[in-house]
Amino acid sequence: MSGNGQVGVLAVGTHAMPAGTRFERHTHRTHQLAWASSGTLAVVAGARTWVLPTTRALWIPAGVPHEVTSASHSTMTSLYLPAATEPVPAPAWDRPRPITVSPLLAELIRYLDDQALSAARRARGEALVLDLLEPVAVTTLDTPLPADPRAREVAQALLDDPACPHSLDAWGRRVGASGRTLARLFLSGTGMSFGRWRTLARLQAALPALAAGEPVSRVARAVGYETVSAFVAAFRRETGVTPGAYFRTRR
């Protein structure tokens, strides 16, 4: 860990995370804004997983259990804000929220990591950072796991191998349930159909490779799409943007 600005209300912490590094499930007494200032991070909170490129961060309220994994060689830069509302009020979010990291917000976070800042400059920077914390307008590619052990086994198998083409009936024969039962369990356990859940799992699996700059055609095949156009259409349908726009390089 390096670069810990502790002078003002907001603390900045920076962790170098080689590929595969995992911070096991833990909580903080403070609110945290977890951001991959380089590389890609996966954050699990509750039954949901968020994959964060450098253009996204995740607001994690104080006390929420979570774990963080680096999908590639990454740097996690976090802001920590006391849960108390004084002297700087925190956003009133009681659950994790994905945040857009604009070029301005990224530079301000780095700016606040300078321990030589005067108290007045730090206060102005902190106030502006909090003003810039806006939830992401596009859909987050999170895949909640169903509680039923049969459906959960299917879900975990697809997370391990998102390109697997098995139908619900085929999965049912493997886990001892009919395809209709699995469809019902996915809908009741995740709030979405099996087909949409599998699409989100595939897109989520694609994010680290896309963030690393791999060709879209290769990534699409690796997660189970026969054509690039089908992959891009699914990505746009779920996020509102194309893969290129999602990972647009900061100017």
N, C-alpha and C positions, 0 to 999 in steps of 0.2 A: 504494500500500500504506500502511496506517496501523494504529495500535494494535498495536505489536509488544512484548508483554511478554517480556523476556529475562532476568528476575531469577532465576526458579526453574528447576526441571528442565524443565517444560513451557513452550514458547514459544507465543505466540498471534500469528497473523498475519491481518490483515483486508484483503481486496482488493475494491474496488468494480469490478463487471464489467457494463458496459452490454451489452444484448442482442447476442449474436453474438461476444462477446469469447472468444478462444481462447488458452489457454496450451499451446503446442506440446509434443509428447512430450518428457518429461524425467524425471529421477530425483532422489531426495533421499537424503542420507546418513542422515537421520533417518526414523523412522516419522512418518506424517502422518494426521491425522483431518480429512478434507475435509468441510465442512458448509456448506450454503446457509443462512446466517442470514436471508436474504431471497431471494425469487425461486426459481429452479430451476437446478440444475447437471447437466450430463452429464459423466461421467468414463469415459474409455476406458482400460482396462488389459488388455494382451494382446489377445485377440479378443473381450473382453466389454465391454459398455457398461452403466453404471448411471445411471439418471435419479434425481436426488435432490431431493425437495421439502424444505421446512424441517424436516420430521419425521424425516428420514433423514440419516445421514452415512456416509462410506466410510472404513474403516481401510485405509491403503495402506502396506504394509511397506516398510522402507528398501530402496532399490535396485530397486524395481519400476517399470518405465517406464510412464508414464501421461500423458494429456492431459486438459484440463478446458475445457469450453465452457459459456457461460451461455446457457440457452435463453430467458431473458427478462432484463430488468434485474435483476441479482442482486448479492448480497454474499456472497463466500466468506470464511468465517472458519475458519481451520485451527488445529489443535493440532499441534505438532511435539515428538516425544519421542526422545531419543537412543536409538540401537539397543542400546547397552550396557545391561545389566540392573541396574546400580547407579547411583545409590542407590535409584531407583524401578524395579521390574521392569515391563517392557512386556508386554502380552499376547503369548502365544506363537503368533501367527497368521502363517503364512508366505505367505499369499495375501490379496488384498483381501476385506474382510468388511463388509457393510452393517450399520450400527449404528442402533438407535432413539435419537432425540434427544428425551428427555423434557423437560418444562418445567424440571425441576431441573438436568439436564445443560446445557441451554441457558444458564440463568442462571449456572451455575458457570463455563462457558467465558468469559462476559462478565466475571465476577468476577475471573478470573485475568488478564484484560487490563489490570487496574489496577496500574500499576507502583509505586504508593504502598503496596501491601500489605506488611506485615511478613513476614519470612522464615517465622515460625511459622504465620501465617495462610495464606500461600501453600502451605506444605507440607501443611497439613491439606486445603486445597482441592484440591490436586493428587492427593492420595491418594483423596479421594472421587470425583473425576472418573474415575480409573482403575477404581474399584470399579463405576462406572455403565456402563462400556463393555460392553454386551451385544449379541451379534449379533441382527439382526432375525429374529423368529420366522416372518414370512411370506416367501413366495417372492419373490426379486428378479427384476425384469423385465429380464434381460439376454439379449442375442441374439448368441451367438458366431457368427462368420462361418465357413462351410465353406472348406476349403483348395482344393478343386477349382475351377479358374477358371470353369467353366460354372455350377456351383451358386453360386459367389461372385457372379457377375454377376447372377443372379436375386435373391440376397439383397440386394445393394446396390440394385437397382432397387426392391425392396419397401421398403427403408428410405427411399428417396427419395420413394416414392409408396405408402404403406401401404394405401391404399384400392383399389389396383389389383385387379380381380377375376379376373385370368387364372388358368386352371387349370394344373396341372403340364404337361399335354400342350401347352398353348399356349406356356408358357415354353420347353418343350423345342424346339419349332419355331424359337423365336427364338435359342436358344443352341447348337443342334445336338446335342441329346441327347433320348432318349425320356423320357416322363414317368416311367416305371419307373426309369430310370437316375438321374434327378434325385431321386426319392424315396429311393433308396439312398444317394446322395451326401449328402443332407441328414441322413439318420439317422446315417451313419458320421462325417460331418464336424462335426455339432453335438450329437449325442447325443439328438436329438429328431426327431419327424416333421416334414415340411414344414408340415402344417396347424398344429401347435402352435407351430412357429417363427414362422409368419406371424401367429398370434394374439398372441404376445409382442411382435413388432415393432409391431403395431397398438396394443397397450396402451402400449408404451413411447412411441410417438409421441403418444399422448393425454395423457401426464402433464404436459408443460409447459403445455398449454392448460387442463387441469383445475386445475393449481396457480395459473394466472392468473385463475381464477374464471369461465371460460367455461361456459355451460350444458352439462350432460351430453348433452342431445339433439344439440346442434350438434357437439360433440366426437365423439360416436359416429358421426354421418354422415361427418364429415371423415376418419375412419380406416377407413371401409368397412363399418360396421354399419348395417343397414336399420332396426333398432329399438333403442330405449334398453334394453329388457329383455335383449336378446341381448348388448349391450355390458356391462351390469352383471353379467350371469351369467358372462361370460368373465373379467371383472376379478376377481370374487369367487373363481372357480375357481382362478385363478392366484396370487392374493395372499392369499386367505383372508379378505378384508374387502371392503366396498363402496368405491367411489370416495370417498364422503363420509367414511367412517371413515379411509381412507388419508390424507386431507388435513385431518383434524379440526383445527380451530384450537386452539392452546394456550390454556389458561386461565391 
